[in-house]
Amino acid sequence: MTQWRSTVALLLLIGAIAAGASYLTRPAVHFADADDRVATARGAVLYGENCAQCHGAHLEGAPDWQTVGADGIVHPPPQNETGHTWMHSDEELFSFVKYSLADVAAPGYVSPMPAFAGRLSDADIQATLAFIKSQWPTGVRAYQALLNPDRAGMPADAARDGWTLPPDCGTELTKAARSQKGS
């Protein structure tokens, strides 16, 4: 009986160690909380210092952002509701900012977006994204929250009546593809 108890105790210990190791090595989930006033205030400063020169002081993006320049480089898109940033989860947005688009871009897509790894901390990237998201209308924030695990970032006022999804919800990327093909 003592050997049986020792075996059970050993198995429980091994299970606990395995569970702990699994927890510690799980992929990080990055979430930018647009309702966190401290993060959005910090993010506004960081956006001004690191993003506004390309994406615009008011998140408006470059003119003709949906077209490819003569040099083959895409223009910086808006970060407001008129762009496509809200069509990506927080984890994707975090990855785009930290590592750039080089590893995930479609063939032939050349972006001037630099990687901010080593320039901005993870917390700074999340604060910047929180600021950007805080500028979106409720419907855009609600749509984007649906892309996050557990709908993280769903605006508290999303339950109220009176908001709608953007009219081009989900069609922006198809329009950009058509304009690149010249149709």
Residue, then its C-alpha position, 0 to 999 in steps of 0.5 A: m500500500t505504501q508503494w502505491r501511495s508513493t507512485v500516486a504521489l510521484l505521478l501527481l508531482i510529475g503532472a503538476i510539473a508538466a502542467g506548470a511547464s505547459y503554462l509557462t511555455r504557452p504562447a503569449v497573448h497580447f491585448a491592447d486595452a483601449d479602455d485603459r486611460v493610462a495606456t492610451a495616454r502613453g500610447a498617444v505619445l508613442y504614436g506621435e513619436n513613432c507612427a504619425q510620420c507615416h500613418g498621419a497625426h490623425l491616423e489618416g494614413a497616406p494619400d492613395w494608401q490602397t495603391v502601390g507606388a511606382d517603386g512597388i512599395v505600398h503606402p502606409p494605411p490609415q489607423n482609423e476606421t477608414g483603414h483595415t487595422w481593425m480587421h486584425s486581432d490584437e495578437e496580429l497587430f502586435s506581431f506586425v508592429k514588433y516584427s514588421l510584415a515581412d514574414v506574413a505579407a503576400p508575395g509582391y507586397v513591399s511595405p516600408m513598415p519597420a520592425f519595432a522590436g528593440r525600439l519599443s517594449d512589448a508594453d509600449i507596443q500594446a499602449t500604442l495599439a490601445f491608443i489607436k483602438s481608442q480612436w475607433p467608433t464603437g462598431v469598429r471596436a466591436y468588430q475587432a474585439l470579435l477577432n480576439p480570444d474571449r472577445a477581449g476589447m469589446p467596448a462596454d457600450a457595445a450593448r447599446d443600440g445605435w451603432t453599426l459595423p462599417p459599411d465596407c466591413g470585410t470588403e476593404l481588402t478585396k477592393a485593395a486587391r482589385s485596385q492593384k490588378g487595375s480592375 
